[in-house]
Amino acid sequence: MLKVRGLAADEIDGFIDEGTEFRGELRFCNVFRVDGRVRGRIVSDNTLIIGETGDVEAEIDCGTVSIKGQAKGQIRGRQKIELLAGCRVNGTLNTPALTIEEGALFQGDCDMHGLTPGVPDATLPPTRNPNKPEA
C-alpha cells in the first residue's frame, strides 16, 4: 500500500494525475493529491499533497500543505507546511508550523507571525498597518 507522510492511499479522496492540467479554483473537503499541473487557486480546511511530479502555480490556502514537487505563489498552511526533500518552492509561506527537510529548495519569504495552530484567524487580534495612522 502506498504511504505518503503517514497517509495510506485509501485516505486520499481526490487527485490530479501526472499529465493532467487544471486551471481555476480547486476546492476539496478531505485529502487531495496533485501529481499533475494546477494553475489558479486551491482552498480547503484539510490536507493538500503536491507529489513529486506535481507542478502548482497558485494561491494556496489549506489546513496542511505537504510539498514534494514544485510550487510557486502565496502558500498558506493554517496548521502547517512541509517542504519535503526534492521539492522546489518559490513564493511566500504563511504558517504557524514549518518543516523543511534536507534537500528541499525554498526561495522566498516566510511569515509565522500571528498564527496559532488550530485557531481561526478571526479570533486573533487584527494587525496594525504601520503606514496608516490610527483613528
Secondary structure, DSSP 8 states (H G I E B T S, - for coil): --EETTEEGGG--EEE-TT-EEEEEEE-SS-EEE-SEEEEEEE-SSEEEE-TT-EEEEEEEEEEEEESSEEEEEEEEEEEEEE-TT-EEEEEEE-S-EEE-TT-EEEEEEE-TT--TT--GGGS-----TTS---
